[in-house]
Amino acid sequence: MPTRVKRPSILLKLSITAGLVAFQGYLGYHLLTGAFGLESQKDMLAEIEVLKARRASLETEIEAYRHRIALFEPQRLDPDIITERSRELLGLVHPDDIIIVPDEKD
């Protein structure tokens, strides 16, 4: 008795091919427009530049605070700074000081 081999259907081959092409299209679409795609990479690079500039300004501010804190170290204590700061906080002046009051209109 001869055996008959069933040939695969052309529709099965076409449907598998169409499915794979659709999947490649899906991947290609998300390569361009996805959350980490090529278009959003430009936005991320721009945001990185903004954050670098912000970081530089914050580092400058931190360095200024470190310098002001270093002025109050007991080994390097400057009497002029202490006098100036205490006068400002307490609102006191010496009798021989000249006080300049700014005009409110300015």
SEFIZA-3560 file (N, C-alpha, C; in Angstrom, 3 decimals):
REM SEFIZA-3560
<numar><xx>0.818</xx><yy>-1.162</yy><zz>0.000</zz><atom>N</atom></numar>
<numar><xx>0.000</xx><yy>0.000</yy><zz>0.000</zz><atom>CA</atom></numar>
<numar><xx>0.880</xx><yy>1.251</yy><zz>0.000</zz><atom>C</atom></numar>
<numar><xx>0.652</xx><yy>2.074</yy><zz>-0.980</zz><atom>N</atom></numar>
<numar><xx>1.479</xx><yy>3.284</yy><zz>-1.039</zz><atom>CA</atom></numar>
<numar><xx>1.061</xx><yy>4.283</yy><zz>0.042</zz><atom>C</atom></numar>
<numar><xx>2.063</xx><yy>4.938</yy><zz>0.575</zz><atom>N</atom></numar>
<numar><xx>1.763</xx><yy>5.982</yy><zz>1.566</zz><atom>CA</atom></numar>
<numar><xx>1.724</xx><yy>7.325</yy><zz>0.862</zz><atom>C</atom></numar>
<numar><xx>0.849</xx><yy>8.114</yy><zz>1.340</zz><atom>N</atom></numar>
<numar><xx>0.708</xx><yy>9.420</yy><zz>0.716</zz><atom>CA</atom></numar>
<numar><xx>1.142</xx><yy>10.482</yy><zz>1.728</zz><atom>C</atom></numar>
<numar><xx>2.083</xx><yy>11.310</yy><zz>1.338</zz><atom>N</atom></numar>
<numar><xx>2.582</xx><yy>12.377</yy><zz>2.205</zz><atom>CA</atom></numar>
<numar><xx>1.767</xx><yy>13.631</yy><zz>1.907</zz><atom>C</atom></numar>
<numar><xx>1.233</xx><yy>14.184</yy><zz>2.981</zz><atom>N</atom></numar>
<numar><xx>0.428</xx><yy>15.389</yy><zz>2.805</zz><atom>CA</atom></numar>
<numar><xx>1.358</xx><yy>16.597</yy><zz>2.744</zz><atom>C</atom></numar>
<numar><xx>1.198</xx><yy>17.385</yy><zz>1.704</zz><atom>N</atom></numar>
<numar><xx>2.000</xx><yy>18.585</yy><zz>1.572</zz><atom>CA</atom></numar>
<numar><xx>1.453</xx><yy>19.667</yy><zz>2.492</zz><atom>C</atom></numar>
<numar><xx>2.380</xx><yy>20.467</yy><zz>3.060</zz><atom>N</atom></numar>
<numar><xx>1.879</xx><yy>21.567</yy><zz>3.891</zz><atom>CA</atom></numar>
<numar><xx>1.112</xx><yy>22.574</yy><zz>3.037</zz><atom>C</atom></numar>
<numar><xx>0.118</xx><yy>23.110</yy><zz>3.625</zz><atom>N</atom></numar>
<numar><xx>-0.740</xx><yy>24.048</yy><zz>2.912</zz><atom>CA</atom></numar>
<numar><xx>0.004</xx><yy>25.358</yy><zz>2.645</zz><atom>C</atom></numar>
<numar><xx>-0.267</xx><yy>25.942</yy><zz>1.507</zz><atom>N</atom></numar>
<numar><xx>0.344</xx><yy>27.236</yy><zz>1.160</zz><atom>CA</atom></numar>
<numar><xx>-0.185</xx><yy>28.320</yy><zz>2.079</zz><atom>C</atom></numar>
<numar><xx>-1.429</xx><yy>28.169</yy><zz>2.556</zz><atom>N</atom></numar>
<numar><xx>-1.994</xx><yy>29.158</yy><zz>3.469</zz><atom>CA</atom></numar>
<numar><xx>-1.244</xx><yy>29.167</yy><zz>4.807</zz><atom>C</atom></numar>
<numar><xx>-0.801</xx><yy>28.031</yy><zz>5.265</zz><atom>N</atom></numar>
<numar><xx>-0.036</xx><yy>27.953</yy><zz>6.505</zz><atom>CA</atom></numar>
<numar><xx>1.290</xx><yy>28.684</yy><zz>6.355</zz><atom>C</atom></numar>
<numar><xx>1.962</xx><yy>28.457</yy><zz>5.235</zz><atom>N</atom></numar>
<numar><xx>3.224</xx><yy>29.148</yy><zz>4.990</zz><atom>CA</atom></numar>
<numar><xx>3.022</xx><yy>30.655</yy><zz>4.885</zz><atom>C</atom></numar>
<numar><xx>1.979</xx><yy>31.062</yy><zz>4.183</zz><atom>N</atom></numar>
<numar><xx>1.710</xx><yy>32.489</yy><zz>4.036</zz><atom>CA</atom></numar>
<numar><xx>1.324</xx><yy>33.138</yy><zz>5.366</zz><atom>C</atom></numar>
<numar><xx>0.566</xx><yy>32.430</yy><zz>6.176</zz><atom>N</atom></numar>
<numar><xx>0.159</xx><yy>33.003</yy><zz>7.465</zz><atom>CA</atom></numar>
<numar><xx>1.356</xx><yy>33.130</yy><zz>8.413</zz><atom>C</atom></numar>
<numar><xx>2.257</xx><yy>32.167</yy><zz>8.409</zz><atom>N</atom></numar>
<numar><xx>3.469</xx><yy>32.257</yy><zz>9.236</zz><atom>CA</atom></numar>
<numar><xx>4.336</xx><yy>33.423</yy><zz>8.752</zz><atom>C</atom></numar>
<numar><xx>4.484</xx><yy>33.545</yy><zz>7.443</zz><atom>N</atom></numar>
<numar><xx>5.269</xx><yy>34.649</yy><zz>6.888</zz><atom>CA</atom></numar>
<numar><xx>4.638</xx><yy>35.988</yy><zz>7.236</zz><atom>C</atom></numar>
<numar><xx>3.335</xx><yy>36.108</yy><zz>7.092</zz><atom>N</atom></numar>
<numar><xx>2.642</xx><yy>37.359</yy><zz>7.412</zz><atom>CA</atom></numar>
<numar><xx>2.781</xx><yy>37.690</yy><zz>8.904</zz><atom>C</atom></numar>
<numar><xx>2.684</xx><yy>36.669</yy><zz>9.744</zz><atom>N</atom></numar>
<numar><xx>2.841</xx><yy>36.883</yy><zz>11.187</zz><atom>CA</atom></numar>
<numar><xx>4.241</xx><yy>37.387</yy><zz>11.535</zz><atom>C</atom></numar>
<numar><xx>5.269</xx><yy>36.788</yy><zz>10.913</zz><atom>N</atom></numar>
<numar><xx>6.646</xx><yy>37.222</yy><zz>11.177</zz><atom>CA</atom></numar>
<numar><xx>6.908</xx><yy>38.636</yy><zz>10.650</zz><atom>C</atom></numar>
<numar><xx>6.355</xx><yy>38.964</yy><zz>9.487</zz><atom>N</atom></numar>
<numar><xx>6.513</xx><yy>40.312</yy><zz>8.950</zz><atom>CA</atom></numar>
<numar><xx>5.796</xx><yy>41.327</yy><zz>9.843</zz><atom>C</atom></numar>
<numar><xx>4.614</xx><yy>40.972</yy><zz>10.334</zz><atom>N</atom></numar>
<numar><xx>3.889</xx><yy>41.868</yy><zz>11.244</zz><atom>CA</atom></numar>
<numar><xx>4.681</xx><yy>42.077</yy><zz>12.544</zz><atom>C</atom></numar>
<numar><xx>5.296</xx><yy>41.022</yy><zz>13.063</zz><atom>N</atom></numar>
<numar><xx>6.104</xx><yy>41.133</yy><zz>14.282</zz><atom>CA</atom></numar>
<numar><xx>7.317</xx><yy>42.027</yy><zz>14.047</zz><atom>C</atom></numar>
<numar><xx>7.950</xx><yy>41.889</yy><zz>12.876</zz><atom>N</atom></numar>
<numar><xx>9.079</xx><yy>42.758</yy><zz>12.553</zz><atom>CA</atom></numar>
<numar><xx>8.634</xx><yy>44.216</yy><zz>12.420</zz><atom>C</atom></numar>
<numar><xx>7.468</xx><yy>44.422</yy><zz>11.877</zz><atom>N</atom></numar>
<numar><xx>6.915</xx><yy>45.781</yy><zz>11.797</zz><atom>CA</atom></numar>
<numar><xx>6.661</xx><yy>46.363</yy><zz>13.168</zz><atom>C</atom></numar>
<numar><xx>6.139</xx><yy>45.523</yy><zz>14.068</zz><atom>N</atom></numar>
<numar><xx>5.899</xx><yy>45.943</yy><zz>15.459</zz><atom>CA</atom></numar>
<numar><xx>7.205</xx><yy>46.354</yy><zz>16.125</zz><atom>C</atom></numar>
<numar><xx>8.239</xx><yy>45.538</yy><zz>15.962</zz><atom>N</atom></numar>
<numar><xx>9.541</xx><yy>45.854</yy><zz>16.553</zz><atom>CA</atom></numar>
<numar><xx>10.143</xx><yy>47.113</yy><zz>15.929</zz><atom>C</atom></numar>
<numar><xx>10.014</xx><yy>47.269</yy><zz>14.628</zz><atom>N</atom></numar>
<numar><xx>10.531</xx><yy>48.455</yy><zz>13.948</zz><atom>CA</atom></numar>
<numar><xx>9.823</xx><yy>49.726</yy><zz>14.399</zz><atom>C</atom></numar>
<numar><xx>8.506</xx><yy>49.639</yy><zz>14.571</zz><atom>N</atom></numar>
<numar><xx>7.743</xx><yy>50.796</yy><zz>15.043</zz><atom>CA</atom></numar>
<numar><xx>8.220</xx><yy>51.236</yy><zz>16.424</zz><atom>C</atom></numar>
<numar><xx>8.395</xx><yy>50.276</yy><zz>17.312</zz><atom>N</atom></numar>
<numar><xx>8.828</xx><yy>50.616</yy><zz>18.670</zz><atom>CA</atom></numar>
<numar><xx>10.303</xx><yy>51.009</yy><zz>18.724</zz><atom>C</atom></numar>
<numar><xx>11.079</xx><yy>50.585</yy><zz>17.748</zz><atom>N</atom></numar>
<numar><xx>12.464</xx><yy>51.041</yy><zz>17.660</zz><atom>CA</atom></numar>
<numar><xx>12.503</xx><yy>52.551</yy><zz>17.413</zz><atom>C</atom></numar>
<numar><xx>11.575</xx><yy>53.040</yy><zz>16.619</zz><atom>N</atom></numar>
<numar><xx>11.552</xx><yy>54.464</yy><zz>16.315</zz><atom>CA</atom></numar>
<numar><xx>10.802</xx><yy>55.282</yy><zz>17.349</zz><atom>C</atom></numar>
<numar><xx>9.629</xx><yy>54.830</yy><zz>17.780</zz><atom>N</atom></numar>
<numar><xx>8.753</xx><yy>55.662</yy><zz>18.603</zz><atom>CA</atom></numar>
<numar><xx>8.574</xx><yy>55.163</yy><zz>20.028</zz><atom>C</atom></numar>
<numar><xx>9.247</xx><yy>54.123</yy><zz>20.427</zz><atom>N</atom></numar>
<numar><xx>9.052</xx><yy>53.570</yy><zz>21.763</zz><atom>CA</atom></numar>
<numar><xx>9.640</xx><yy>54.453</yy><zz>22.853</zz><atom>C</atom></numar>
<numar><xx>9.483</xx><yy>54.024</yy><zz>24.085</zz><atom>N</atom></numar>
<numar><xx>9.964</xx><yy>54.788</yy><zz>25.241</zz><atom>CA</atom></numar>
<numar><xx>11.476</xx><yy>54.968</yy><zz>25.201</zz><atom>C</atom></numar>
<numar><xx>12.197</xx><yy>54.021</yy><zz>24.656</zz><atom>N</atom></numar>
<numar><xx>13.647</xx><yy>54.118</yy><zz>24.534</zz><atom>CA</atom></numar>
<numar><xx>14.072</xx><yy>54.103</yy><zz>23.069</zz><atom>C</atom></numar>
<numar><xx>13.195</xx><yy>54.575</yy><zz>22.192</zz><atom>N</atom></numar>
<numar><xx>13.464</xx><yy>54.560</yy><zz>20.761</zz><atom>CA</atom></numar>
<numar><xx>14.354</xx><yy>55.711</yy><zz>20.323</zz><atom>C</atom></numar>
<numar><xx>14.528</xx><yy>55.806</yy><zz>19.021</zz><atom>N</atom></numar>
<numar><xx>15.424</xx><yy>56.814</yy><zz>18.458</zz><atom>CA</atom></numar>
<numar><xx>14.905</xx><yy>58.231</yy><zz>18.659</zz><atom>C</atom></numar>
<numar><xx>13.598</xx><yy>58.433</yy><zz>18.547</zz><atom>N</atom></numar>
<numar><xx>13.036</xx><yy>59.773</yy><zz>18.741</zz><atom>CA</atom></numar>
<numar><xx>13.134</xx><yy>60.220</yy><zz>20.194</zz><atom>C</atom></numar>
<numar><xx>12.853</xx><yy>59.321</yy><zz>21.113</zz><atom>N</atom></numar>
<numar><xx>12.917</xx><yy>59.705</yy><zz>22.523</zz><atom>CA</atom></numar>
<numar><xx>14.357</xx><yy>59.818</yy><zz>23.006</zz><atom>C</atom></numar>
<numar><xx>15.294</xx><yy>59.255</yy><zz>22.264</zz><atom>N</atom></numar>
<numar><xx>16.706</xx><yy>59.389</yy><zz>22.637</zz><atom>CA</atom></numar>
<numar><xx>17.138</xx><yy>60.851</yy><zz>22.522</zz><atom>C</atom></numar>
<numar><xx>16.623</xx><yy>61.569</yy><zz>21.541</zz><atom>N</atom></numar>
<numar><xx>16.937</xx><yy>62.994</yy><zz>21.399</zz><atom>CA</atom></numar>
<numar><xx>16.427</xx><yy>63.773</yy><zz>22.611</zz><atom>C</atom></numar>
<numar><xx>15.215</xx><yy>63.449</yy><zz>23.055</zz><atom>N</atom></numar>
<numar><xx>14.664</xx><yy>64.113</yy><zz>24.233</zz><atom>CA</atom></numar>
<numar><xx>15.489</xx><yy>63.796</yy><zz>25.479</zz><atom>C</atom></numar>
<numar><xx>15.921</xx><yy>62.557</yy><zz>25.588</zz><atom>N</atom></numar>
<numar><xx>16.737</xx><yy>62.165</yy><zz>26.741</zz><atom>CA</atom></numar>
<numar><xx>18.073</xx><yy>62.899</yy><zz>26.747</zz><atom>C</atom></numar>
<numar><xx>18.695</xx><yy>63.060</yy><zz>25.586</zz><atom>N</atom></numar>
<numar><xx>19.974</xx><yy>63.778</yy><zz>25.506</zz><atom>CA</atom></numar>
<numar><xx>19.801</xx><yy>65.247</yy><zz>25.877</zz><atom>C</atom></numar>
<numar><xx>18.692</xx><yy>65.853</yy><zz>25.462</zz><atom>N</atom></numar>
<numar><xx>18.420</xx><yy>67.240</yy><zz>25.837</zz><atom>CA</atom></numar>
<numar><xx>18.205</xx><yy>67.354</yy><zz>27.342</zz><atom>C</atom></numar>
<numar><xx>17.496</xx><yy>66.397</yy><zz>27.911</zz><atom>N</atom></numar>
<numar><xx>17.261</xx><yy>66.408</yy><zz>29.357</zz><atom>CA</atom></numar>
<numar><xx>18.570</xx><yy>66.191</yy><zz>30.123</zz><atom>C</atom></numar>
<numar><xx>19.459</xx><yy>65.387</yy><zz>29.580</zz><atom>N</atom></numar>
<numar><xx>20.768</xx><yy>65.167</yy><zz>30.215</zz><atom>CA</atom></numar>
<numar><xx>21.547</xx><yy>66.471</yy><zz>30.260</zz><atom>C</atom></numar>
<numar><xx>21.507</xx><yy>67.248</yy><zz>29.185</zz><atom>N</atom></numar>
<numar><xx>22.216</xx><yy>68.526</yy><zz>29.157</zz><atom>CA</atom></numar>
<numar><xx>21.641</xx><yy>69.494</yy><zz>30.192</zz><atom>C</atom></numar>
<numar><xx>20.313</xx><yy>69.528</yy><zz>30.314</zz><atom>N</atom></numar>
<numar><xx>19.678</xx><yy>70.396</yy><zz>31.314</zz><atom>CA</atom></numar>
<numar><xx>20.088</xx><yy>69.959</yy><zz>32.714</zz><atom>C</atom></numar>
<numar><xx>20.095</xx><yy>68.665</yy><zz>32.956</zz><atom>N</atom></numar>
<numar><xx>20.461</xx><yy>68.163</yy><zz>34.278</zz><atom>CA</atom></numar>
<numar><xx>21.939</xx><yy>68.406</yy><zz>34.587</zz><atom>C</atom></numar>
<numar><xx>22.798</xx><yy>68.349</yy><zz>33.567</zz><atom>N</atom></numar>
<numar><xx>24.218</xx><yy>68.653</yy><zz>33.793</zz><atom>CA</atom></numar>
<numar><xx>24.403</xx><yy>70.115</yy><zz>34.186</zz><atom>C</atom></numar>
<numar><xx>23.668</xx><yy>71.010</yy><zz>33.523</zz><atom>N</atom></numar>
<numar><xx>23.758</xx><yy>72.432</yy><zz>33.866</zz><atom>CA</atom></numar>
<numar><xx>23.248</xx><yy>72.670</yy><zz>35.280</zz><atom>C</atom></numar>
<numar><xx>22.159</xx><yy>71.999</yy><zz>35.641</zz><atom>N</atom></numar>
<numar><xx>21.612</xx><yy>72.136</yy><zz>37.001</zz><atom>CA</atom></numar>
<numar><xx>22.593</xx><yy>71.589</yy><zz>38.030</zz><atom>C</atom></numar>
<numar><xx>23.224</xx><yy>70.492</yy><zz>37.694</zz><atom>N</atom></numar>
<numar><xx>24.216</xx><yy>69.895</yy><zz>38.590</zz><atom>CA</atom></numar>
<numar><xx>25.389</xx><yy>70.848</yy><zz>38.814</zz><atom>C</atom></numar>
<numar><xx>25.840</xx><yy>71.500</yy><zz>37.741</zz><atom>N</atom></numar>
<numar><xx>26.959</xx><yy>72.443</yy><zz>37.874</zz><atom>CA</atom></numar>
<numar><xx>26.577</xx><yy>73.616</yy><zz>38.765</zz><atom>C</atom></numar>
<numar><xx>25.356</xx><yy>74.127</yy><zz>38.610</zz><atom>N</atom></numar>
<numar><xx>24.939</xx><yy>75.244</yy><zz>39.459</zz><atom>CA</atom></numar>
<numar><xx>24.796</xx><yy>74.807</yy><zz>40.912</zz><atom>C</atom></numar>
<numar><xx>24.299</xx><yy>73.596</yy><zz>41.130</zz><atom>N</atom></numar>
<numar><xx>24.181</xx><yy>73.099</yy><zz>42.502</zz><atom>CA</atom></numar>
<numar><xx>25.546</xx><yy>72.844</yy><zz>43.124</zz><atom>C</atom></numar>
<numar><xx>26.495</xx><yy>72.373</yy><zz>42.328</zz><atom>N</atom></numar>
<numar><xx>27.850</xx><yy>72.176</yy><zz>42.854</zz><atom>CA</atom></numar>
<numar><xx>28.481</xx><yy>73.504</yy><zz>43.243</zz><atom>C</atom></numar>
<numar><xx>28.231</xx><yy>74.544</yy><zz>42.453</zz><atom>N</atom></numar>
<numar><xx>28.728</xx><yy>75.877</yy><zz>42.790</zz><atom>CA</atom></numar>
<numar><xx>28.110</xx><yy>76.365</yy><zz>44.096</zz><atom>C</atom></numar>
<numar><xx>26.812</xx><yy>76.152</yy><zz>44.246</zz><atom>N</atom></numar>
<numar><xx>26.131</xx><yy>76.564</yy><zz>45.471</zz><atom>CA</atom></numar>
<numar><xx>26.646</xx><yy>75.787</yy><zz>46.677</zz><atom>C</atom></numar>
<numar><xx>26.872</xx><yy>74.490</yy><zz>46.508</zz><atom>N</atom></numar>
<numar><xx>27.399</xx><yy>73.665</yy><zz>47.592</zz><atom>CA</atom></numar>
<numar><xx>28.792</xx><yy>74.134</yy><zz>47.983</zz><atom>C</atom></numar>
<numar><xx>29.592</xx><yy>74.461</yy><zz>46.992</zz><atom>N</atom></numar>
<numar><xx>30.950</xx><yy>74.947</yy><zz>47.281</zz><atom>CA</atom></numar>
<numar><xx>30.912</xx><yy>76.270</yy><zz>48.036</zz><atom>C</atom></numar>
<numar><xx>29.969</xx><yy>77.139</yy><zz>47.696</zz><atom>N</atom></numar>
<numar><xx>29.827</xx><yy>78.402</yy><zz>48.424</zz><atom>CA</atom></numar>
<numar><xx>29.440</xx><yy>78.144</yy><zz>49.873</zz><atom>C</atom></numar>
<numar><xx>28.535</xx><yy>77.197</yy><zz>50.101</zz><atom>N</atom></numar>
<numar><xx>28.150</xx><yy>76.847</yy><zz>51.476</zz><atom>CA</atom></numar>
<numar><xx>29.327</xx><yy>76.233</yy><zz>52.231</zz><atom>C</atom></numar>
<numar><xx>30.095</xx><yy>75.407</yy><zz>51.567</zz><atom>N</atom></numar>
<numar><xx>31.266</xx><yy>74.809</yy><zz>52.227</zz><atom>CA</atom></numar>
<numar><xx>32.266</xx><yy>75.879</yy><zz>52.634</zz><atom>C</atom></numar>
<numar><xx>32.431</xx><yy>76.882</yy><zz>51.777</zz><atom>N</atom></numar>
<numar><xx>33.347</xx><yy>77.970</yy><zz>52.102</zz><atom>CA</atom></numar>
<numar><xx>32.843</xx><yy>78.759</yy><zz>53.311</zz><atom>C</atom></numar>
<numar><xx>31.542</xx><yy>79.046</yy><zz>53.327</zz><atom>N</atom></numar>
<numar><xx>30.977</xx><yy>79.781</yy><zz>54.476</zz><atom>CA</atom></numar>
<numar><xx>31.080</xx><yy>78.975</yy><zz>55.753</zz><atom>C</atom></numar>
<numar><xx>30.889</xx><yy>77.675</yy><zz>55.664</zz><atom>N</atom></numar>
<numar><xx>31.005</xx><yy>76.819</yy><zz>56.849</zz><atom>CA</atom></numar>
<numar><xx>32.448</xx><yy>76.767</yy><zz>57.319</zz><atom>C</atom></numar>
<numar><xx>33.380</xx><yy>76.719</yy><zz>56.378</zz><atom>N</atom></numar>
<numar><xx>34.791</xx><yy>76.670</yy><zz>56.746</zz><atom>CA</atom></numar>
<numar><xx>35.218</xx><yy>77.936</yy><zz>57.480</zz><atom>C</atom></numar>
<numar><xx>34.570</xx><yy>79.058</yy><zz>57.210</zz><atom>N</atom></numar>
<numar><xx>34.915</xx><yy>80.294</yy><zz>57.906</zz><atom>CA</atom></numar>
<numar><xx>34.560</xx><yy>80.240</yy><zz>59.386</zz><atom>C</atom></numar>
<numar><xx>33.642</xx><yy>79.352</yy><zz>59.757</zz><atom>N</atom></numar>
<numar><xx>33.228</xx><yy>79.241</yy><zz>61.158</zz><atom>CA</atom></numar>
<numar><xx>33.959</xx><yy>78.143</yy><zz>61.919</zz><atom>C</atom></numar>
<numar><xx>34.963</xx><yy>77.532</yy><zz>61.319</zz><atom>N</atom></numar>
<numar><xx>35.744</xx><yy>76.528</yy><zz>62.025</zz><atom>CA</atom></numar>
<numar><xx>36.545</xx><yy>77.203</yy><zz>63.138</zz><atom>C</atom></numar>
<numar><xx>36.663</xx><yy>76.571</yy><zz>64.285</zz><atom>N</atom></numar>
<numar><xx>37.366</xx><yy>77.207</yy><zz>65.407</zz><atom>CA</atom></numar>
<numar><xx>38.832</xx><yy>77.529</yy><zz>65.097</zz><atom>C</atom></numar>
<numar><xx>39.484</xx><yy>76.752</yy><zz>64.256</zz><atom>N</atom></numar>
<numar><xx>40.887</xx><yy>77.009</yy><zz>63.940</zz><atom>CA</atom></numar>
<numar><xx>41.040</xx><yy>78.241</yy><zz>63.052</zz><atom>C</atom></numar>
<numar><xx>40.054</xx><yy>78.543</yy><zz>62.237</zz><atom>N</atom></numar>
<numar><xx>40.146</xx><yy>79.644</yy><zz>61.285</zz><atom>CA</atom></numar>
<numar><xx>39.095</xx><yy>80.709</yy><zz>61.547</zz><atom>C</atom></numar>
<numar><xx>38.649</xx><yy>80.852</yy><zz>62.754</zz><atom>N</atom></numar>
<numar><xx>37.558</xx><yy>81.761</yy><zz>63.080</zz><atom>CA</atom></numar>
<numar><xx>37.983</xx><yy>83.207</yy><zz>62.855</zz><atom>C</atom></numar>
<numar><xx>37.240</xx><yy>83.909</yy><zz>62.048</zz><atom>N</atom></numar>
<numar><xx>37.536</xx><yy>85.303</yy><zz>61.736</zz><atom>CA</atom></numar>
<numar><xx>36.655</xx><yy>86.203</yy><zz>62.604</zz><atom>C</atom></numar>
<numar><xx>37.250</xx><yy>87.046</yy><zz>63.452</zz><atom>N</atom></numar>
<numar><xx>36.444</xx><yy>87.889</yy><zz>64.345</zz><atom>CA</atom></numar>
<numar><xx>35.551</xx><yy>88.875</yy><zz>63.590</zz><atom>C</atom></numar>
<numar><xx>35.977</xx><yy>89.328</yy><zz>62.424</zz><atom>N</atom></numar>
<numar><xx>35.147</xx><yy>90.267</yy><zz>61.670</zz><atom>CA</atom></numar>
<numar><xx>33.849</xx><yy>89.618</yy><zz>61.210</zz><atom>C</atom></numar>
<numar><xx>33.934</xx><yy>88.364</yy><zz>60.794</zz><atom>N</atom></numar>
<numar><xx>32.729</xx><yy>87.665</yy><zz>60.343</zz><atom>CA</atom></numar>
<numar><xx>31.775</xx><yy>87.444</yy><zz>61.502</zz><atom>C</atom></numar>
<numar><xx>32.316</xx><yy>87.084</yy><zz>62.657</zz><atom>N</atom></numar>
<numar><xx>31.459</xx><yy>86.859</yy><zz>63.827</zz><atom>CA</atom></numar>
<numar><xx>30.783</xx><yy>88.160</yy><zz>64.240</zz><atom>C</atom></numar>
<numar><xx>31.541</xx><yy>89.245</yy><zz>64.243</zz><atom>N</atom></numar>
<numar><xx>30.972</xx><yy>90.543</yy><zz>64.604</zz><atom>CA</atom></numar>
<numar><xx>29.890</xx><yy>90.951</yy><zz>63.620</zz><atom>C</atom></numar>
<numar><xx>30.165</xx><yy>90.807</yy><zz>62.347</zz><atom>N</atom></numar>
<numar><xx>29.190</xx><yy>91.181</yy><zz>61.318</zz><atom>CA</atom></numar>
<numar><xx>27.917</xx><yy>90.351</yy><zz>61.442</zz><atom>C</atom></numar>
<numar><xx>28.080</xx><yy>89.059</yy><zz>61.605</zz><atom>N</atom></numar>
<numar><xx>26.908</xx><yy>88.165</yy><zz>61.702</zz><atom>CA</atom></numar>
<numar><xx>26.097</xx><yy>88.434</yy><zz>62.965</zz><atom>C</atom></numar>
<numar><xx>26.776</xx><yy>88.645</yy><zz>64.096</zz><atom>N</atom></numar>
<numar><xx>26.039</xx><yy>88.908</yy><zz>65.332</zz><atom>CA</atom></numar>
<numar><xx>25.315</xx><yy>90.245</yy><zz>65.275</zz><atom>C</atom></numar>
<numar><xx>25.915</xx><yy>91.254</yy><zz>64.686</zz><atom>N</atom></numar>
<numar><xx>25.226</xx><yy>92.542</yy><zz>64.533</zz><atom>CA</atom></numar>
<numar><xx>23.993</xx><yy>92.395</yy><zz>63.661</zz><atom>C</atom></numar>
<numar><xx>24.121</xx><yy>91.612</yy><zz>62.596</zz><atom>N</atom></numar>
<numar><xx>22.979</xx><yy>91.417</yy><zz>61.700</zz><atom>CA</atom></numar>
<numar><xx>21.845</xx><yy>90.683</yy><zz>62.402</zz><atom>C</atom></numar>
<numar><xx>22.179</xx><yy>89.639</yy><zz>63.142</zz><atom>N</atom></numar>
<numar><xx>21.140</xx><yy>88.845</yy><zz>63.810</zz><atom>CA</atom></numar>
<numar><xx>20.478</xx><yy>89.601</yy><zz>64.960</zz><atom>C</atom></numar>
<numar><xx>21.281</xx><yy>90.327</yy><zz>65.730</zz><atom>N</atom></numar>
<numar><xx>20.742</xx><yy>91.009</yy><zz>66.903</zz><atom>CA</atom></numar>
<numar><xx>20.236</xx><yy>92.410</yy><zz>66.603</zz><atom>C</atom></numar>
<numar><xx>20.649</xx><yy>92.979</yy><zz>65.488</zz><atom>N</atom></numar>
<numar><xx>20.214</xx><yy>94.322</yy><zz>65.134</zz><atom>CA</atom></numar>
<numar><xx>20.887</xx><yy>95.385</yy><zz>65.984</zz><atom>C</atom></numar>
<numar><xx>22.097</xx><yy>95.124</yy><zz>66.439</zz><atom>N</atom></numar>
<numar><xx>22.814</xx><yy>96.066</yy><zz>67.294</zz><atom>CA</atom></numar>
<numar><xx>23.909</xx><yy>96.760</yy><zz>66.502</zz><atom>C</atom></numar>
<numar><xx>24.234</xx><yy>97.991</yy><zz>66.933</zz><atom>N</atom></numar>
<numar><xx>25.306</xx><yy>98.756</yy><zz>66.304</zz><atom>CA</atom></numar>
<numar><xx>26.122</xx><yy>99.454</yy><zz>67.394</zz><atom>C</atom></numar>
<numar><xx>27.337</xx><yy>99.856</yy><zz>67.037</zz><atom>N</atom></numar>
<numar><xx>28.161</xx><yy>100.663</yy><zz>67.928</zz><atom>CA</atom></numar>
<numar><xx>27.752</xx><yy>102.130</yy><zz>67.803</zz><atom>C</atom></numar>
<numar><xx>28.011</xx><yy>102.904</yy><zz>68.836</zz><atom>N</atom></numar>
<numar><xx>27.632</xx><yy>104.323</yy><zz>68.747</zz><atom>CA</atom></numar>
<numar><xx>28.368</xx><yy>105.087</yy><zz>67.645</zz><atom>C</atom></numar>
<numar><xx>29.560</xx><yy>104.646</yy><zz>67.266</zz><atom>N</atom></numar>
<numar><xx>30.308</xx><yy>105.370</yy><zz>66.243</zz><atom>CA</atom></numar>
<numar><xx>30.080</xx><yy>104.823</yy><zz>64.829</zz><atom>C</atom></numar>
<numar><xx>29.162</xx><yy>103.882</yy><zz>64.667</zz><atom>N</atom></numar>
<numar><xx>28.861</xx><yy>103.341</yy><zz>63.345</zz><atom>CA</atom></numar>
<numar><xx>27.986</xx><yy>104.300</yy><zz>62.550</zz><atom>C</atom></numar>
<numar><xx>28.171</xx><yy>104.305</yy><zz>61.244</zz><atom>N</atom></numar>
<numar><xx>27.328</xx><yy>105.092</yy><zz>60.344</zz><atom>CA</atom></numar>
<numar><xx>26.318</xx><yy>104.142</yy><zz>59.721</zz><atom>C</atom></numar>
<numar><xx>25.052</xx><yy>104.486</yy><zz>59.865</zz><atom>N</atom></numar>
<numar><xx>23.971</xx><yy>103.638</yy><zz>59.362</zz><atom>CA</atom></numar>
<numar><xx>23.353</xx><yy>104.296</yy><zz>58.138</zz><atom>C</atom></numar>
<numar><xx>23.278</xx><yy>103.549</yy><zz>57.051</zz><atom>N</atom></numar>
<numar><xx>22.640</xx><yy>104.034</yy><zz>55.824</zz><atom>CA</atom></numar>
<numar><xx>21.357</xx><yy>103.244</yy><zz>55.635</zz><atom>C</atom></numar>
<numar><xx>20.241</xx><yy>103.946</yy><zz>55.661</zz><atom>N</atom></numar>
<numar><xx>18.933</xx><yy>103.318</yy><zz>55.510</zz><atom>CA</atom></numar>
<numar><xx>18.490</xx><yy>103.495</yy><zz>54.065</zz><atom>C</atom></numar>
<numar><xx>18.227</xx><yy>102.397</yy><zz>53.353</zz><atom>N</atom></numar>
<numar><xx>17.787</xx><yy>102.542</yy><zz>51.950</zz><atom>CA</atom></numar>
<numar><xx>16.371</xx><yy>103.106</yy><zz>51.879</zz><atom>C</atom></numar>
<numar><xx>16.137</xx><yy>103.850</yy><zz>50.823</zz><atom>N</atom></numar>
<numar><xx>14.830</xx><yy>104.432</yy><zz>50.605</zz><atom>CA</atom></numar>
<numar><xx>13.864</xx><yy>103.320</yy><zz>50.178</zz><atom>C</atom></numar>
<numar><xx>12.660</xx><yy>103.329</yy><zz>50.705</zz><atom>N</atom></numar>
<numar><xx>11.651</xx><yy>102.298</yy><zz>50.397</zz><atom>CA</atom></numar>
<numar><xx>11.186</xx><yy>102.360</yy><zz>48.934</zz><atom>C</atom></numar>
<numar><xx>11.275</xx><yy>103.517</yy><zz>48.321</zz><atom>N</atom></numar>
<numar><xx>10.830</xx><yy>103.679</yy><zz>46.935</zz><atom>CA</atom></numar>
<numar><xx>11.759</xx><yy>102.981</yy><zz>45.957</zz><atom>C</atom></numar>
<numar><xx>13.042</xx><yy>102.809</yy><zz>46.328</zz><atom>N</atom></numar>
<numar><xx>14.005</xx><yy>102.181</yy><zz>45.440</zz><atom>CA</atom></numar>
<numar><xx>13.801</xx><yy>100.719</yy><zz>45.522</zz><atom>C</atom></numar>
//
